[in-house]
């Protein structure tokens, strides 16, 4: 669980690694039994590492999960419906309190992929999401909307007893989405999720949670979320480049982010983490006021790019400093598909790349 402490003198300067991001959910006994891996095996390291996007990247995103003889086989578990997040989120938080929850960390990834079929789009929900994030009201799904649709399935995976990182205190540090073709509101999606690439980080360990959306057996959407579990380590691991701060680019748009963004995005995303919606919840983790959801920031940037988006593309972002509520932020376009969201002092909240 993220450590409680007194608010720092300048809490707005805290890095994104001080956050907790995303609700959690508890598995039923039947699903837990299905998830337990059949035997010892190594970590799944078959997919490239998520990298810092502060500099432009040119490599093409590839899914190598089926390549190589060292790949761990994953058992597929079909769930009858999309899990509900709210009540299970509260139970997971209670389970993290001393005396109520057990230590359940491992060194391996769960050898399972979870799947749910036949997930339809609620058009009222889609319209609400579009309004909150700034998209036009159309039948085409924004690139970030399938993430919201399938996120409870990933939470089910991430709350398995053998999931290697604790859910309380987990930080969403990077997100990559690939849209293979436009998806419309009259289509029904099948979702699959699994974890890959458990690796060290200078603040603990990180891994990728993959969520795949398909229509009639064809993959149409893929999201890769990188999460950091903060741990005390003896050193080593992947470190971010903190050398020198470059001057912020000239903003092409300025947005006033009001406090209601926290509660409204929680309503349309199902993520009711109090650090985004409650002054008390934010102060428990060292912030003077709530902060915006990282995936809202990404969605708002994509809404600003909506007229420029092709039918198929990949968009990757690295979450930097949190966006306090309220605040004024500047959006800027960079050469070669890059974009940033930064504050009035030029510090980046988000660095992205569209290709």
N, C-alpha and C positions, 0 to 999 in steps of 0.2 A: 504494500500500500504506500502511496506517496506520503512522504514524511510531513507531518504537521510542523508548522513553525510560525514565528512571528513575521508579519509582512516586512519585507526589506524596505530600506529607505527609498529605493526607486524600483518598485516591483514591475513597472512597465518595461524595464530593461532585462527582465528574466528571459532566458532562452526558452524555446519551445519544449526543451527537455524537462522543464518543470511542470508540464501539463499532465493531466490524465485526460484521455480522449476516448469516448465510446462506451456504450452500455455493455453489460455482460449478462450472460444467461447460463442457467444450470441445466445439465442434461438429465433426462430420465434414466433410471437404472438400466432399462433395456438398451438405450442408445449407448450408455457408457460401456456395457459389456461388448457391444459391437465395435466400439472404437478401440478397445485395448488391442495393442499390436500383438501379432502372433508369436513373435520371437525377437531376439536382439538383432539389430542391424545398424548401419551407420546413418549419419544424417544425409538428407537429400540436398546435395550441393550442385544439382544439375543445371540450375538457372543462373544467369549472370547476376552479379551483385547490383543492388540499387545504389546509384551514385549521386553525389552532390551535383545539383544542376546550376551552381553558381557560374559555371562556364558552359558554353554551348557544347552539346554533344551531337555526334553525327551517326553513331552506330544505330542500326535498326534493331528494334526490340524483337527478340525471338523467344519462343517457348521451346526449351530443350528438355522438358520434363520427361520425355520418353527416350532420351538418348543416353547411351553409355551403359555398360554392364553393371555399374555400381549403384544404379537407381534402385531405391527401395520400392517394393511393390506396395500399393495402397489398396485397401479393401473399400469397395464402394458400398455405402449405406444409403438407401432410399428412405426419406422421411415422407409421411403422408401429407404434410402441410408445412407451410412456412412457420417457424417457431414465433411465439409472441415474446417480445423483449421486455416490456415494462415490469411486470411482477417478478420475473426472474432476475432482472437487474437489481431490484431491491434486495432480493434474497442473497444474491452474490455479494453485495456490499456488506450485508449482515454476516455472511460467512467469513468475511475477511477480518472481522473483529476478533481480538484475542479471546481464546477459549471457545469460540464458535466455529472456527474453520481450521482445517488441518493443513499441514505442509504437504503439497502435492506437486512439487516441481520435479521434472526429469531432465535428462540430457539429450533425449531424442525427440524427434517430431512424431506426432501421432500418425501411425501408418493407416490413414483412412481418408477417404473423400466423402463428403456428405452431399446429397443431391435432393432437390425438390423439383417436381415437374408441374406444369400447368399453372404458372403464376401469371395472372392477368393484370392489366393496368387499370387502376381506378382513375377515371378521367378527372374526377373532382380533386383527388389527391394530386394528380399531375398539374392541374391548373393552380392549386395552392402553392405547390413547389415552384412552379414557374414564376409566380408573383414574388415570392420571398427572395428568390435568387436573381431576379431581373431578366429572365428569359421571356421571349415572346410567347403568347398563348397559341400553340400549334399542336397538331397531333404527333409531331415528331418528338421523340424522347431526347432531352438533353443528355449529353454523355455521362453526366454525374447521376442521373436518375436511376439507372439500373443498380448503382452502388447502394442507394437507399432501399430499393426493392429487395435486394438479396442480402443486405447486411445482417439481418437476424440469423441467417444460415451460417455465416461466418462466425457469429457470436456463439452459436451452438458448438462449433468446432473448438473455439478458443477457450471454452469453459470445461473442456474434457479434463479428467483428473491427471492425464499424462501430458497435457499441454505444457511446454517447458517454461513459459513466462507467466507470472501472475497477472490477472486481469486488472486488479486495482493498482493504479500507478502506471499502467501501460500507456505509451506515448505514440501517437501516429506521426511519423516524421517524414514520410515520403508517400506519394501516391502516383501510380501510372495507370492510365486508362487507354485502351485501344478500341476504337469503333471500327468494325470491319465493313459495316454498311449502315444506312439509316434504319432505325427501328421506330415503328409507329405504334400508336396507342391501341390499335385493334389486334396486335399480335400477342401471343401467349408465349412466355419465356420459361425455359427450364434452367435452373441454376445448379452449379456444382462448385464446391469450395474445398480447398486443401491448403496445407502449410508447407513451405519449402525454405531451404537455405538458412538454417540456423547458424549464426556466425557471431563472432565477438564484436564489441563496440567499446570505445573508451569509457563509456558510462555503464556498461553491462553487456547485454546480449540483444541481438535484433534478429528478426526473421520476416519473411514475406508471407502474407495470407492472400491466396489467389482466389478470385471469384470469377466464374465464367458463366455467361449467359448465352443460351442457344435457342434457336427456333427451328423446329422440325429436324433436329439432329445437326444443324449447321451452327457453328460458333459465330455469333454476331457481335459479341462484346466481351471484353476481358479487363478486369481490374486487378492490380497488384498493389496492396497496401503494406508498407513497411512499418513495423512496430518495434519500439525499443522498450525493453524491460530493464529498468535501472537496477544495477547491482553493484556492490563493492567488489572491484576486481584489482588484481595485483599489477595491472598494466597490460599493454599489448592491445590488440584488436584494432578495428578500423577507426581512424580518427578523421574528423572533418578539418578541412583547411581553414584556419582562423587567421591566416597571415594577411595583414593589410586590408583596410576597408576602402573600396573604390567609391568614387562619387556617384550618387544616385542619378539615374537617367531622368531627363525631363519628363514629367508626367503628361500623359495625353488625356487623362480624366481624373477628377477628384470626387470622392464619394464620402458623404457623411454617414457613418455607420452608427445607427441609434441603438439604445439598449434593447428595443423590441426585437432586433435581429436575433438575439440569443434565444428568446422564448419562441419566436415564430419558426425559426429553423428547427428547434427541438420538436415542435409540433409536427412539422412536415417530414422530419427525418426519423422520429422515434427515439432520438438520442437526447435524453433528459438529464444529462450530466449536470449537476448543480454548479459546476465551475463556469458554465455558460449562461446560467439562468438566475443565479442567486448571489447577492452580495456576500452573504455569510459563507456560502459554498466556495466562492472565489477566495475569500480571506483565509479560509482554512489552509489554502495552498499558496499563500504569499502574495496574492493580488489584491489591490485596493478595490477593484470592481470586476464584474464578469468579463470574459473574453469570448470572442466569436469562435464558432466551430471552424476548424481548418477546412473541412469540405465545403462549408458555405463560401469561404474565401476563394477556393478553387472554382466553384460554380459561378460566383459573381464575375470572376475574370473571364470564364468561358462565355458568359452572357455578353460581355463587352466585345468578344471576338466572334459573336454568332454569325455575322455577315461574311466572315472570312473563312469559316470552317468548311472543308471539303466533305464529301460523303464518307470517306474513310481516312482516319488519322490516328495518331497516338499523341497524347498530351500527358506530360509528366511534371510534377511539381515537388519541390522540397519546401517543407514548412519551416520557417525561421522563427522570428519573434511573433508572439501572439498579438492579436488585434484587440485592444481593450475597448470596452463598451461604456460610453460612447467614445468615438474618435473620428478623425478625418484621415483618410488614406488616399494615396495617389497610385494610379494604375499607369504603367508605361510599357510601350512596345519596344522590343529590342531587335537588332538585326537577326536574320536567319531563324525566325520563328520564336524567339525568346520573348518573355514578358515578366514583369515584376509587379509586386504590390508593396509599397513602402510607406513609412510614416513621414511626418513633416520634417524630421531631422535626417531623412535619407536612409534610415535603417530598414532593411528588407523584412517584410512579414512573410513573403512567399516569392520564390523564384521558379519560373516555369519555362517549359520548352514544348512547342507544338511542331510536329513533323508528320 
